[in-house]
Structures are given as structure tokens and as C-alpha cells.
Amino acid sequence: MKKLLGILILALTLLGPAACSGPTDALTEEIRDIAADPELQSEEGLQRLTDIILSDKATYRGYILPDGEINMEKLAATVEKTGRQADPNFSWDIRAYGGILSSDLKLNLFLERSGSMQGYDTRSGSGNFKATLTELVNRFPLVDGSTGRILIVNDAIYPWKGDFKRFLQERDIFSATAGIGDASFTDFARIFEYVLTDSVAENVNVLVTDMIYSPRGAEGVSAPKILAEERSIASSLFRDHADKSVIIVKMSSDFNGAYYPYSSPSAGVKYSGQRPYYIIVTGSAAAMHRLRTDSRYASWRDFSSLPGYQADYFFNRRPLTLPYYTLLPRNRASKGSFTLSADDNGSDTRAMKDVRGDASGNLTFQIAADLSRIPAADAYLTDTRNYTLSGADAKLLSVKKITTADIDPRNKRFLEKATHLFTVSVDTHHPSSELKISLANRLPDWVKKSHSTDDRNVAGARFATTTFGIADFMEGIFEAYHGTALQPEFFSMRILFKN
């Protein structure tokens, strides 16, 4: 018996961990794959791990808490241990995604009820502001018939006693919420601290606000001092919340009422005309990833179809993962020669071999990529000046949106999953094993164009389109997420050159 036991122990020792893990240990295999591919170290990679656990709770019962939630700390420890066994340099903190999604997303609507907000929804107005609120609620898939939550904000956060149905039936929402809080100032620090510390991973918090920074006691304070304070508060608030992502949408609506300039926060100025306001969406990185990629939320995230839409920008601390990109076979645009080196899935490749330049030593090739999840305007995506190339002596000749004219029988299987076509030239006189192409993540031009440092002249030409201090607020968030030393990127692609 002892001899048999000794043989069994020896066999298990020789076979290693794979023999102990069993054929059902898909979680370990997935972590190893993620450790080997940095592009999988993302919200999508985390979702793949949680899907494995939730689809086989019996096998992975050790990761399930009594309330049915996944034990984030235990999963994080497993990821770190298994990942480092595969790669000693592996580092991926899954806690930075703000928790694990174990159910559908939930909507919390925060409406600023300050003095300057009341002019957006009046009985004599167009109704565009109210229509936007209605769309934000009606387009959101509700969870198990839940009506979500409505909160009124100004000096503090006040849950509204009614539900979404009653809220949307109100003809004048500011009259319906009269008397809630102190409308003479808005405590943005308190409001954002509230939504940023929300620990429910599934919550999508939507603040509708004019973003006029009007803290208590601002009477007589200079504009530069107010703007510096706004920037500092935004930076300090968001710096400590790596687990949260933010979308800021600029809207426009007719306005008829009192506007409160920075110089007189307690004495309004009558104004009738167009005014900007903002939809600020915050949530865990995991929730925001689902919001931007899940087809169930496609209508909700289609901000451009809302009445009065102007522009939007997505803040995210980490680069995004492209769902698809591949090299194309040689075509009329190619110069030199190469052979595609098929990767594991056999349907697309990010590597080439047998590389030869043309008579001048140049190799020109094309890459097809799906940029549909990148939150930037197409003019930004197709501007080659927004890209950096490293690792090889290369130039990005063009980036264009794919049209039906670009598709033929030879490239159809590559292009049908892509949105954009990259044309790249490499100098083969300076060989390299890898080329990295990155899209810089910069604040869009509309932020500066929407910014005002003096809002006292309500009759001025720019008053209808600008907001006091909006650039300082957004630049503060940007610095909190990315710092000032390095240029952040939306995404990167890596192309390998094999011998």
C-alpha cells in the first residue's frame, strides 16, 4: 500500500499543478491567457473571469459570498498568484475596476436644483430639457421592474420621494421639487464625493447640471481664484478614485429665467436664450465598460440623438482594448513583400514574416481595426497627427473609415469586423521586432471653446455657448486621471515582425 501511495505522489509531482487543477479549472487557464496578453488586462478580461465563476458556481463555490456576490479579494489574490506563476513580472489589480458586476446596471438620476437651473424648464419653454430627462429614463433598461432612484442636489443630496413615472409626469419639474435643499449654492465637492464613493458596482449615476461653480460664500471672490479652486477640487476628488470612469456630455437648451454670474451669486440677471448644460455620467469602470459595449444600452448611450446634444468626452484612467484588429494580406496599397504569420485563432493576424522592402527599402502595409468603442469623433480618429508610432522606423500614412468600396472577396473576412483602415510605411533598413501604434487621449477642442472666464455679460455673443470654468473642471479631472508628465492613450496596437 505504501509503495502504491509513493508511486501516486511521484506521478502527481511529475505532472505538476495541471494534474491537481482538474479539467474543469477554466479559471486558471483564463488567468494564464490574460497574463500572457496585456490587452486582455481590462474590464473585458475581468468580465471573462467572473463569467467563468458565475457559470459554474459549484466548482468555484469558494469565490461566492453568502449573499451570492463574488469575493473580490479572493479572486484578486488568485489572479495575482496564478498570473505571477505564468509571468513573474505580471501585475494587474482587478480591484481598480470598482467591483464585479453580478446583475444588470441600475440608474440613479441626480438633478441639480439651483437658482441658475430653473430657467431650463419653464411652462413657456420648448420642453427640450424635460425631453432629455425623459429620454435618459425611458431608454435605460430597468432591472426587474425597478424604477431606479431620483435625487435632488444643491447644498446636499436629497432623495426624492416619488418614482420616475411621477417625476416625468410633472409639467414643471423645478416647481415640483420646490423647497428641497438650499438653491442659493451648489456643493459640487459634496455631490461628487457622494457619487465617487458609491460602492455598488452596478450603479450608473447621472448628474444633470449647468456646472456653474458657485460655492457658499463666493461673493466678492475674484474669477481666477474661483476657477483655480474649481480645478483643484476636481483634481483632488477624482485622483483617489481609480475605480471610476466618467462621461461628460455637453447639451444645449432654451433658457428663460435668472442667471447668477460669479460676481453676484445671490443676485440673478434676467436672461432669455440658449444656454449649455451637462450630463455627467459616473460609475465603476466595470459598469461603464458594460454601458459602452453592451447592446442593451446602445440606445441609452446614443447621446448624439438627444435633443440639444453638442459634444461628449469619456474619461478613463486606462487605455481601452480594441475588440478587433488585424494585418491585411498584400494588396494594391502594399510596397515590398511579406507573409502573414497566423496567430492562435487562425482568422486574423498581428504578425508578419519574410519581410522585404521595395527598391528604396520601404515596406507599406495595411491594418484593419474596429474603433467603434473608442469615444472620439471620427475626425479625431482619422487625423494621423493624433497617433504615435514606436519600436520601428515607421510612418502612419493614413487612417480612413472603411466603406463598401474598400471591400473585395479577398479582404472581406478581415474588413467585415473592422471600422477603419490604417496604412503604414516601415523603413526596413532599420529592422525591428515590433511596431506599436497608439492614439493619444487629449481633451477635445470643444472643451476650450465652451469655456468662459467671465460670465457677467449675458448679452455677449459667446454667452449662449459657454460655461464659466468648464475647462478648469475637466482639466482637473484629466490631471487626476493621467497626471501631467505622460501623454495618455486611448488604445494601442502591436504588430510583430518575425524572422
Secondary structure as GFF3:
##gff-version 3
##sequence-region A 1 499
A	DSSP	alpha_helix	2	15	.	.	.	ID=ss1
A	DSSP	alpha_helix	17	21	.	.	.	ID=ss2
A	DSSP	alpha_helix	26	36	.	.	.	ID=ss3
A	DSSP	three_ten_helix	38	40	.	.	.	ID=ss4
A	DSSP	alpha_helix	43	55	.	.	.	ID=ss5
A	DSSP	three_ten_helix	61	63	.	.	.	ID=ss6
A	DSSP	alpha_helix	72	86	.	.	.	ID=ss7
A	DSSP	three_ten_helix	94	97	.	.	.	ID=ss8
A	DSSP	beta_strand	106	112	.	.	.	ID=ss9
A	DSSP	three_ten_helix	115	120	.	.	.	ID=ss10
A	DSSP	alpha_helix	128	138	.	.	.	ID=ss11
A	DSSP	beta_strand	149	153	.	.	.	ID=ss12
A	DSSP	beta_strand	157	159	.	.	.	ID=ss13
A	DSSP	alpha_helix	164	169	.	.	.	ID=ss14
A	DSSP	alpha_helix	173	176	.	.	.	ID=ss15
A	DSSP	alpha_helix	188	196	.	.	.	ID=ss16
A	DSSP	beta_strand	203	209	.	.	.	ID=ss17
A	DSSP	alpha_helix	223	239	.	.	.	ID=ss18
A	DSSP	beta_strand	244	259	.	.	.	ID=ss19
A	DSSP	beta_strand	269	284	.	.	.	ID=ss20
A	DSSP	alpha_helix	285	293	.	.	.	ID=ss21
A	DSSP	three_ten_helix	295	297	.	.	.	ID=ss22
A	DSSP	three_ten_helix	303	305	.	.	.	ID=ss23
A	DSSP	beta_strand	309	315	.	.	.	ID=ss24
A	DSSP	beta_strand	325	327	.	.	.	ID=ss25
A	DSSP	beta_strand	337	340	.	.	.	ID=ss26
A	DSSP	beta_strand	351	356	.	.	.	ID=ss27
A	DSSP	beta_strand	362	369	.	.	.	ID=ss28
A	DSSP	alpha_helix	378	381	.	.	.	ID=ss29
A	DSSP	three_ten_helix	384	386	.	.	.	ID=ss30
A	DSSP	beta_strand	387	390	.	.	.	ID=ss31
A	DSSP	beta_strand	394	401	.	.	.	ID=ss32
A	DSSP	three_ten_helix	404	406	.	.	.	ID=ss33
A	DSSP	alpha_helix	412	415	.	.	.	ID=ss34
A	DSSP	beta_strand	420	427	.	.	.	ID=ss35
A	DSSP	beta_strand	434	440	.	.	.	ID=ss36
A	DSSP	alpha_helix	445	449	.	.	.	ID=ss37
A	DSSP	beta_strand	451	452	.	.	.	ID=ss38
A	DSSP	beta_strand	467	468	.	.	.	ID=ss39
A	DSSP	alpha_helix	470	482	.	.	.	ID=ss40
A	DSSP	beta_strand	489	497	.	.	.	ID=ss41
###
